[in-house]
């Protein structure tokens, strides 16, 4: 019985060899897998190196990019009540389309007053020109009055001199001499008055001529001032009709019928969706070889990879995003940590591609720039 138990517990040579063979097979299989994995890693590394050497090193890309546009603010230039609003959000408009009409009652009254002032200015110039003609005739008449007064003065002087010469002989009485002297004094006074009247008429003529000299009814300063006031009134009247400044889509309309809009307060925006561009925020290290004019391929999350836009680098922002942040980073502190900065790069898009697949401001984009073309 003891021999039987011993035979039962002792492992057989055949079982040991099978276990060893299985172990060696597992090791060979593991080694084969490791070799295959190493070969795969090597192939992938070689393919990546080949791709990077031929393609990758000539491209920089980012998914931190967004659609932007030069949005037009619609701002009333006068204060008035809105009596008609013709557009709503998301509506497409063309340049010159009427957006809002304002109450123009006050502007019409001001325009009528300016018209009346212009007519008055023209009439005053015509009157001044007629006054010059009358004053010129008056100056001529005053010259005739002077000639008459001069003649009377000369006659009175001769008459006085004759009587003074006869006075020693007693041929002239005292009354006659007094009368001659009075007549001479009166003639002298009339001559002086005639000369004064001529001087006054000449001065009035010169002053009136200064107002109209070298001018016509349309170039007179008063008429020009009235024309300018009329033009300003006409401009205010035209501004009562607010029109679209550009082609685009109406966004953020903030005006209702009956609302009083204030001068300079935005009431809506017009987004030129046909002229949008992409602002791509590249890391500073990516921009070493990026230059204006280089070609870029852009895809949008809206359309996916099936739609590829072709653009061109047109310029770089004047500063990084953090430099123009509302609260700029303060690096002049003891706990400063370097953060890789991003610089916005503007990329213009092909208008034909935009027309085929429109974009909207704020959409996310993926940008890839080919930097091989220096």
C-alpha positions in Angstrom: 0.0 0.0 0.0 2.9 2.4 0.7 4.3 1.8 -2.7 1.0 2.5 -4.3 0.7 5.9 -2.5 4.2 6.8 -3.4 3.5 6.2 -7.1 0.4 8.3 -6.9 2.1 11.5 -5.4 5.3 11.5 -7.5 4.9 13.8 -10.7 5.4 12.0 -14.0 8.1 13.1 -16.4 5.6 13.5 -19.1 3.6 16.1 -17.1 6.7 18.2 -16.4 7.7 18.3 -20.0 4.3 19.5 -21.0 4.3 22.3 -18.5 7.7 23.4 -19.6 6.6 23.3 -23.3 3.5 25.4 -22.5 5.6 27.9 -20.6 8.1 28.3 -23.4 5.2 28.7 -25.9 3.8 31.5 -23.8 7.2 33.2 -23.6 7.6 32.9 -27.4 4.1 34.3 -28.0 4.8 37.2 -25.6 8.1 37.9 -27.3 6.5 37.8 -30.7 3.8 40.3 -29.5 6.4 42.6 -28.1 8.4 42.5 -31.3 5.3 43.2 -33.3 4.4 46.0 -31.1 7.9 47.5 -31.3 7.8 47.2 -35.0 4.4 48.9 -35.1 5.6 51.7 -32.9 8.7 52.0 -35.1 6.6 52.1 -38.3 4.2 54.7 -36.7 7.2 56.8 -35.7 8.7 56.5 -39.1 5.5 57.4 -40.8 5.0 60.4 -38.4 8.5 61.5 -39.0 8.0 61.2 -42.8 4.7 63.1 -42.5 6.2 65.8 -40.4 9.3 66.2 -42.6 7.2 66.5 -45.7 4.0 68.0 -44.5 3.6 68.6 -40.8 6.5 71.0 -40.3 5.1 73.2 -43.1 1.8 73.7 -41.3 0.5 75.3 -38.1 -3.1 74.8 -36.9 -5.4 75.7 -34.2 -9.0 75.1 -33.2 -9.1 78.3 -31.2 -10.6 80.4 -34.0 -13.9 82.2 -34.5 -15.9 84.0 -37.2 -15.9 87.7 -36.9 -17.1 90.7 -39.0 -17.0 94.5 -39.1 -20.5 94.9 -37.7 -22.4 98.2 -38.5 -24.1 99.9 -35.6 -27.4 101.6 -36.6 -27.6 104.8 -34.6 -30.1 107.6 -35.0 -28.6 111.0 -35.6 -31.7 112.9 -34.3 -33.9 112.4 -31.3 -37.5 111.6 -32.2 -40.3 109.0 -31.8 -40.3 105.9 -33.9 -43.5 105.7 -35.9 -42.6 102.7 -38.1 -40.2 99.8 -37.7 -39.8 97.8 -40.9 -37.4 95.1 -40.0 -36.9 92.4 -37.3 -34.0 90.3 -36.1 -32.5 87.7 -38.6 -34.0 89.7 -41.6 -31.7 90.2 -44.5 -31.4 93.8 -45.8 -29.7 95.7 -48.6 -27.8 98.9 -48.3 -30.3 101.8 -48.5 -33.3 99.8 -47.3 -35.6 101.7 -44.9 -35.2 100.3 -41.3 -37.1 102.8 -39.2 -39.1 105.9 -39.7 -39.1 108.7 -37.1 -41.6 111.4 -36.5 -40.5 114.3 -38.7 -43.0 117.0 -37.7 -40.5 119.2 -35.9 -38.0 118.8 -38.7 -40.6 119.8 -41.3 -41.3 123.0 -39.4 -37.6 123.8 -39.1 -37.2 123.2 -42.8 -40.1 125.6 -43.6 -38.5 128.2 -41.4 -35.2 127.8 -43.1 -36.8 128.2 -46.5 -38.5 131.4 -45.3 -35.2 132.8 -44.0 -33.5 132.0 -47.4 -36.2 133.9 -49.2 -35.8 136.8 -46.8 -32.1 136.9 -47.3 -32.5 137.0 -51.1 -35.0 139.8 -50.8 -32.8 141.8 -48.5 -29.9 141.5 -51.0 -32.2 142.7 -53.8 -33.3 145.5 -51.6 -29.7 146.5 -50.8 -28.9 146.5 -54.5 -31.9 148.8 -55.2 -30.9 151.0 -52.2 -27.4 151.4 -53.8 -29.1 152.7 -57.0 -31.2 155.1 -55.0 -28.2 156.3 -52.9 -26.2 156.8 -56.1 -29.0 159.0 -57.5 -29.1 160.8 -54.1 -25.3 161.5 -54.3 -25.8 163.0 -57.8 -28.7 165.2 -56.5 -26.5 166.3 -53.6 -23.8 167.4 -56.0 -26.4 169.5 -57.8 -27.5 171.0 -54.5 -23.8 171.9 -53.7 -23.5 173.6 -57.1 -26.7 175.7 -56.4 -25.5 176.5 -52.9 -22.1 177.5 -54.2 -23.7 179.8 -56.8 -25.8 181.4 -54.1 -22.8 181.7 -51.8 -20.7 183.4 -54.5 -23.5 185.8 -55.4 -24.1 186.7 -51.7 -20.3 187.3 -51.2 -20.1 189.6 -54.3 -23.2 191.5 -53.2 -21.7 191.9 -49.7 -18.3 193.0 -51.0 -20.0 195.6 -53.3 -21.9 197.1 -50.3 -18.8 197.1 -48.1 -17.0 199.0 -50.8 -19.7 201.7 -51.0 -20.1 202.0 -47.2 -17.4 204.7 -46.8 -19.1 207.0 -49.2 -22.4 206.6 -47.5 -24.2 205.3 -50.6 -25.3 202.2 -48.7 -27.5 202.3 -45.6 -26.9 200.3 -42.5 -30.0 198.2 -43.1 -28.8 197.2 -46.6 -25.4 196.3 -45.3 -26.9 194.1 -42.5 -29.2 192.4 -45.0 -26.3 191.7 -47.3 -24.3 190.3 -44.4 -27.2 188.1 -43.3 -27.7 186.8 -46.9 -24.0 186.0 -47.1 -24.1 184.0 -43.8 -27.2 182.2 -44.9 -25.7 181.2 -48.2 -22.5 180.0 -46.5 -24.6 177.9 -44.1 -26.6 176.4 -47.0 -23.4 175.6 -48.8 -22.0 173.8 -45.7 -25.3 171.9 -45.3 -25.2 170.8 -48.9 -21.6 169.6 -48.5 -22.6 167.7 -45.3 -25.6 166.1 -47.1 -23.3 165.0 -49.9 -20.9 163.5 -47.5 -23.6 161.6 -45.7 -25.1 160.3 -49.0 -21.6 159.3 -50.2 -21.0 157.4 -46.9 -24.3 155.6 -47.0 -23.6 154.6 -50.6 -20.2 153.3 -49.7 -21.6 151.3 -46.8 -24.3 149.8 -48.9 -21.9 149.0 -51.7 -19.6 147.2 -49.2 -22.6 144.8 -48.5 -23.2 143.9 -52.1 -19.9 144.5 -53.9 -18.5 141.5 -55.7 -21.6 139.4 -54.7 -24.7 138.1 -56.5 -28.0 137.1 -55.0 -26.7 133.5 -54.7 -23.2 134.4 -53.3 -24.2 137.0 -50.8 -23.0 136.0 -47.3 -26.5 136.3 -45.7 -27.9 134.1 -48.5 -25.1 131.6 -48.1 -25.8 131.4 -44.3 -29.5 130.9 -45.0 -28.7 128.2 -47.6 -26.5 126.4 -45.0 -29.3 126.5 -42.5 -31.7 125.1 -45.0 -29.3 122.3 -45.9 -29.0 121.4 -42.2 -32.8 121.4 -41.9 -33.0 119.2 -45.0 -30.4 116.9 -43.5 -32.3 116.5 -40.3 -35.5 115.8 -42.3 -33.7 113.1 -44.3 -32.4 111.6 -41.0 -35.9 110.9 -39.9 -35.7 107.9 -42.2 -33.1 105.5 -41.0 -31.6 103.3 -43.7 -29.4 100.2 -43.7 -25.7 101.3 -44.0 -24.6 98.0 -45.5 -25.9 94.7 -46.8 -26.3 92.1 -44.1 -28.5 90.6 -41.4 -30.4 92.6 -38.8 -29.3 91.7 -35.3 -30.1 92.9 -31.8 -33.0 95.2 -32.8 -33.8 97.3 -29.7 -36.5 99.7 -31.0 -40.3 99.5 -31.0 -43.0 101.5 -32.5 -43.8 104.5 -30.3 -40.5 104.4 -28.6 -38.5 107.7 -28.4 -35.0 107.0 -29.7 -32.2 109.3 -28.5 -29.5 110.7 -30.8 -26.4 108.5 -30.7 -28.0 105.5 -29.0 -27.7 102.2 -31.0 -31.0 100.7 -31.9 -29.8 97.6 -33.9 -26.8 96.1 -35.7 -26.4 94.9 -39.3 -23.9 92.0 -39.7 -22.3 91.7 -43.2 -22.4 87.9 -43.4 -20.9 88.1 -47.0 -17.8 89.8 -45.7 -17.0 87.8 -42.5 -13.4 86.8 -41.7 -11.8 84.4 -39.2 -9.7 85.5 -36.1 -7.5 82.5 -35.3 -5.7 82.6 -31.9 -2.4 80.9 -32.4 0.2 80.2 -29.7 3.1 82.6 -29.9 5.6 79.7 -30.7 3.5 78.8 -33.8 3.9 82.2 -35.4 7.6 82.2 -36.1 7.1 81.5 -39.8 3.6 82.8 -40.3 3.4 85.8 -42.7 0.7 87.8 -44.4 -0.3 86.3 -47.8 0.1 82.6 -46.8 -2.7 80.2 -47.7 -5.0 78.7 -45.0 -7.6 76.0 -45.0 -10.5 76.4 -42.6 -13.3 74.1 -41.6 -16.3 74.9 -39.5 -18.1 73.0 -36.8 -21.3 74.0 -38.5 -20.6 72.1 -41.8 -17.9 69.7 -40.6 -14.9 68.5 -42.6 -16.8 68.1 -45.8 -16.8 71.9 -46.4 -13.3 73.4 -46.6 -12.8 77.2 -46.9 -9.7 78.6 -48.5 -8.4 81.8 -47.0 -5.4 84.0 -46.8 -3.5 85.5 -43.8 -4.0 89.3 -44.0 -2.5 90.5 -40.7 -1.8 90.1 -37.0 -3.4 91.8 -34.0 -1.6 94.6 -32.3 -1.4 92.6 -29.0 -2.3 89.3 -27.4 -5.7 88.5 -26.0 -4.5 88.9 -22.4 -3.0 92.3 -23.2 -6.4 93.7 -24.1 -8.4 91.8 -21.6 -10.8 93.7 -19.3 -8.4 92.9 -16.4 -5.0 92.3 -17.9 -2.7 89.8 -16.2 -0.3 91.4 -13.7 3.1 89.7 -14.2 5.1 92.0 -12.0 4.5 90.0 -8.9 6.5 87.4 -6.9 4.2 84.5 -7.8 4.5 85.0 -11.6 3.9 81.9 -13.7 4.7 81.9 -17.4 1.6 81.3 -19.6 1.9 80.7 -23.3 0.2 83.6 -25.0 -2.0 83.6 -28.0 -2.0 86.2 -30.8 -5.1 86.8 -33.0 -4.3 86.2 -36.7 -6.9 87.6 -39.2 -7.7 85.3 -42.2 -9.8 86.5 -45.1 -12.2 84.1 -46.7 -13.2 83.5 -50.3 -16.4 85.4 -51.0 -17.6 82.7 -53.4 -17.2 80.0 -50.8 -19.0 82.2 -48.3 -21.9 82.6 -50.7 -22.2 78.9 -51.1 -21.9 78.1 -47.4 -22.7 81.2 -45.3 -21.2 81.7 -41.8 -22.3 83.7 -38.8 -20.3 85.7 -36.4 -19.0 83.7 -33.4 -18.9 80.3 -35.0 -16.0 78.0 -34.1 -13.5 77.2 -36.9 -10.4 75.0 -37.3 -7.6 76.7 -39.1 -4.5 75.2 -40.8 -1.9 77.6 -42.3 0.6 76.4 -44.9 3.9 78.2 -43.9 6.0 76.6 -46.7 5.3 79.6 -48.9 7.5 82.3 -47.5 
